[in-house]
Amino acid sequence: MLATVSQQATIPPKNPEILGQEADRSPTLVPGGRQRDVPDPVSCRPKAPEEIHVLEPDRPEALVHAAEPFLDTGEFAASGTVHFGLEAHYALGPVSVIAEIASARPDVPDASNPVFRGHYVLGSWVLTGEHREYDRSDGSLKRIMPDGRWGAVEVVARLAAVNLDSNGIDGGSYVRLEGGANWWATTRWKFGMLYGTIWLDRFGETGRTRSLLSRLQWVF
């Protein structure tokens, strides 16, 4: 059995109609929530962008979207889960900032209903001067649309954290700091490189690892 109830609301900028022309300031707040009945058992892992993702045995496709298995609660009995998220955007010309917090509270009587949390802050600066337009339909910032023949160049930085330790469940925690660049060759093709450092804490031990990711993407 799987039942889902979702809610989302968007608080748009004061003058959103000007964003597609002059890219004026665009503060946006997007709260949301979700309640689900899930099969038993389940496990939790982080999922970019730092969403606490509940993996269900009869939905193996969820594993495709899971982040690196640095954190994992392992399987535990649960009858449902409540998700809550809050997302904020701010754009000023070629500079934009996105921040999000997310939490998941599984209904786990044996573990006194643990609460798992994650959050991130992402900053972007388009060196070639383009800006992200605001989409009033879903309260989000759109992809970059290059103006020049050679595309648009964007630099990004990101700070994120996830904590899956709660009420007897030891899924671990991490903090990750990343920086990189994207080349928007066309309105659809993007190539990106991202380098990061991840500080891990699990089972009473701490460690550090580094990552280098590259992506060639066709944006729908």
Backbone torsions as a table, in degrees:
resi	resn	phi	psi	omega
1	MET	NA	134.4	178.8
2	LEU	-140.9	116.1	178.3
3	ALA	-123.8	139.1	-177.4
4	THR	-133.1	135.1	172.8
5	VAL	-126.5	123.1	-176.5
6	SER	-125.1	148.3	175.6
7	GLN	-141.2	140.3	175.0
8	GLN	-149.7	140.7	177.2
9	ALA	-134.1	147.9	-179.4
10	THR	-123.3	131.6	173.2
11	ILE	-105.1	101.4	-171.5
12	PRO	-79.4	168.5	174.6
13	PRO	-65.0	162.1	-175.2
14	LYS	-63.3	-40.3	-178.7
15	ASN	-126.7	69.1	-174.2
16	PRO	-66.6	-23.2	-175.0
17	GLU	-66.6	-18.6	-177.6
18	ILE	-89.1	-7.2	-172.9
19	LEU	-68.1	-32.9	179.5
20	GLY	-74.2	-8.7	-177.5
21	GLN	-110.3	-60.6	-174.5
22	GLU	-107.2	-4.8	178.5
23	ALA	53.3	52.3	178.6
24	ASP	-72.2	178.4	-179.7
25	ARG	-57.4	139.7	-175.9
26	SER	-140.2	72.0	175.2
27	PRO	-71.6	133.9	-177.7
28	THR	-140.4	139.0	179.1
29	LEU	-124.6	128.6	-176.6
30	VAL	-128.5	93.4	173.9
31	PRO	-85.4	153.2	178.0
32	GLY	-159.4	161.3	179.3
33	GLY	-151.9	159.5	-178.9
34	ARG	-153.2	136.7	175.7
35	GLN	-123.2	134.4	-175.2
36	ARG	-137.9	143.5	165.1
37	ASP	-94.5	126.9	-174.3
38	VAL	-124.0	158.1	177.5
39	PRO	-70.4	168.6	-177.2
40	ASP	-116.1	126.8	5.4
41	PRO	-96.8	177.1	176.3
42	VAL	-134.9	171.0	171.4
43	SER	-142.4	162.9	-177.6
44	CYS	-123.8	139.4	172.7
45	ARG	-140.4	159.4	174.8
46	PRO	-75.6	151.7	178.0
47	LYS	-138.9	130.2	-179.8
48	ALA	-60.3	137.2	-1.3
49	PRO	-91.5	92.3	175.2
50	GLU	56.7	26.2	171.9
51	GLU	-76.6	138.6	176.1
52	ILE	-81.3	112.4	-169.0
53	HIS	-104.3	123.5	178.6
54	VAL	-88.8	118.0	179.3
55	LEU	-91.6	128.4	-176.0
56	GLU	-113.1	138.1	-175.7
57	PRO	-56.8	-33.0	-177.4
58	ASP	-93.5	12.8	177.2
59	ARG	-131.8	67.6	-176.0
60	PRO	-64.1	-18.9	179.3
61	GLU	-64.0	-18.8	178.7
62	ALA	-62.7	-27.1	-178.2
63	LEU	-66.7	-24.5	-179.6
64	VAL	-63.1	-32.4	-176.0
65	HIS	-95.0	-2.8	-177.3
66	ALA	-71.7	148.2	177.3
67	ALA	-76.6	-177.3	178.0
68	GLU	-54.6	141.6	-175.0
69	PRO	-78.3	42.5	173.7
70	PHE	-65.6	-35.6	-178.9
71	LEU	-118.3	137.6	178.5
72	ASP	-164.9	125.6	-179.2
73	THR	-76.1	-16.3	-168.9
74	GLY	74.7	172.2	-177.5
75	GLU	-77.1	141.8	174.4
76	PHE	-148.9	155.3	-177.7
77	ALA	-74.2	132.5	178.9
78	ALA	-153.2	144.8	179.3
79	SER	-102.8	-11.2	-179.4
80	GLY	-179.6	176.3	179.2
81	THR	-151.2	147.7	176.5
82	VAL	-116.9	126.4	179.0
83	HIS	-109.5	143.9	174.4
84	PHE	-138.9	138.6	178.8
85	GLY	-142.9	152.0	177.3
86	LEU	-140.4	123.9	-176.0
87	GLU	-125.7	140.2	179.6
88	ALA	-133.1	139.1	177.5
89	HIS	-120.9	149.1	171.0
90	TYR	-147.5	129.7	-179.5
91	ALA	-132.2	138.8	175.7
92	LEU	-141.3	97.4	-176.0
93	GLY	60.8	-127.7	-177.3
94	PRO	-80.2	-0.7	-178.4
95	VAL	-105.7	133.8	177.0
96	SER	-142.1	151.1	178.5
97	VAL	-132.7	133.7	176.5
98	ILE	-126.8	132.8	177.4
99	ALA	-132.3	145.1	-178.7
100	GLU	-148.9	140.9	169.6
101	ILE	-122.1	146.1	-178.8
102	ALA	-144.9	148.9	176.8
103	SER	-144.7	154.5	176.0
104	ALA	-135.0	132.6	178.9
105	ARG	-124.2	93.9	176.5
106	PRO	-69.6	150.0	175.5
107	ASP	-87.2	94.0	-173.9
108	VAL	-125.8	90.8	-177.4
109	PRO	-57.3	-35.8	-177.1
110	ASP	-71.0	-16.2	-178.3
111	ALA	-122.1	20.5	177.2
112	SER	54.4	41.9	174.7
113	ASN	51.9	77.6	180.0
114	PRO	-66.0	159.3	176.8
115	VAL	-125.1	122.6	179.1
116	PHE	-107.4	138.7	-172.9
117	ARG	-132.2	152.2	174.3
118	GLY	-153.0	155.1	176.8
119	HIS	-158.4	161.4	177.0
120	TYR	-155.4	158.6	171.0
121	VAL	-130.5	128.9	-177.8
122	LEU	-125.1	125.7	176.6
123	GLY	-113.5	142.6	-177.0
124	SER	-137.3	139.4	175.7
125	TRP	-136.1	119.4	179.6
126	VAL	-88.8	107.5	-173.4
127	LEU	-65.6	-26.5	-178.2
128	THR	-88.2	2.3	170.4
129	GLY	97.4	-10.1	178.9
130	GLU	-67.3	165.1	178.9
131	HIS	-135.0	162.5	177.2
132	ARG	-91.3	125.7	177.9
133	GLU	-78.4	153.8	-178.9
134	TYR	-91.8	131.0	179.1
135	ASP	-100.7	106.4	-177.2
136	ARG	-70.1	-18.7	-176.7
137	SER	-69.0	-33.8	-179.6
138	ASP	-131.0	8.7	176.4
139	GLY	66.5	39.7	-177.6
140	SER	-127.7	165.2	173.9
141	LEU	-94.3	131.3	-176.7
142	LYS	-77.1	172.9	177.2
143	ARG	-69.5	164.9	180.0
144	ILE	-76.4	136.5	177.6
145	MET	-111.2	103.9	-175.6
146	PRO	-60.7	140.8	177.6
147	ASP	-95.9	-34.3	-174.3
148	GLY	-91.5	170.1	-178.3
149	ARG	-64.8	-33.0	-175.0
150	TRP	-98.0	14.7	175.6
151	GLY	86.1	-167.3	-177.5
152	ALA	-122.8	144.7	179.6
153	VAL	-116.0	129.6	-176.5
154	GLU	-127.4	135.5	171.6
155	VAL	-108.5	143.9	-175.2
156	VAL	-135.5	152.9	172.7
157	ALA	-139.8	146.1	-173.8
158	ARG	-146.7	133.1	174.4
159	LEU	-122.1	127.3	-175.0
160	ALA	-141.2	156.9	177.5
161	ALA	-149.6	145.6	175.7
162	VAL	-137.5	140.0	177.6
163	ASN	-131.4	113.4	178.4
164	LEU	-111.3	22.6	173.8
165	ASP	-99.5	119.9	-179.5
166	SER	-166.5	127.5	170.9
167	ASN	49.3	52.0	175.0
168	GLY	89.5	-7.9	176.6
169	ILE	-100.3	122.5	-174.5
170	ASP	-109.2	85.6	178.1
171	GLY	-95.0	-9.8	179.4
172	GLY	92.0	174.9	177.9
173	SER	-147.7	157.0	173.4
174	TYR	-149.5	158.2	169.7
175	VAL	-123.9	133.1	-179.1
176	ARG	-131.8	136.8	179.2
177	LEU	-122.0	126.5	-173.7
178	GLU	-136.2	151.2	174.7
179	GLY	-145.7	150.1	-178.4
180	GLY	-174.5	-166.3	-177.6
181	ALA	-144.9	150.2	174.9
182	ASN	-123.7	139.0	172.0
183	TRP	-112.5	111.3	176.1
184	TRP	-87.8	92.6	-176.0
185	ALA	-66.7	-38.1	176.4
186	THR	-140.0	-172.4	176.9
187	THR	-71.1	-11.7	-178.2
188	ARG	-118.5	-34.3	-175.5
189	TRP	-93.5	133.0	178.3
190	LYS	-138.3	137.1	173.7
191	PHE	-121.1	131.4	-176.5
192	GLY	-135.3	150.8	173.6
193	MET	-129.3	137.1	-177.3
194	LEU	-140.3	124.8	177.8
195	TYR	-114.3	139.7	-176.9
196	GLY	-151.5	163.1	173.4
197	THR	-122.1	135.8	-177.1
198	ILE	-123.3	124.7	176.1
199	TRP	-100.6	120.2	-173.0
200	LEU	-107.7	149.0	176.3
201	ASP	-145.9	111.3	-178.9
202	ARG	-156.3	142.1	179.4
203	PHE	55.1	34.8	178.2
204	GLY	77.0	5.5	179.5
205	GLU	-118.8	148.7	178.4
206	THR	-119.1	154.7	179.9
207	GLY	-161.9	175.0	179.9
208	ARG	-139.1	140.6	176.3
209	THR	-138.6	159.3	179.4
210	ARG	-121.2	153.5	-178.0
211	SER	-137.6	148.8	173.5
212	LEU	-135.9	115.6	-175.5
213	LEU	-118.1	142.6	173.2
214	SER	-130.6	148.5	-177.0
215	ARG	-148.3	130.9	169.7
216	LEU	-110.1	118.6	-167.6
217	GLN	-130.6	137.8	169.7
218	TRP	-100.5	116.6	-174.9
219	VAL	-92.7	122.6	-178.8
220	PHE	-76.7	NA	NA
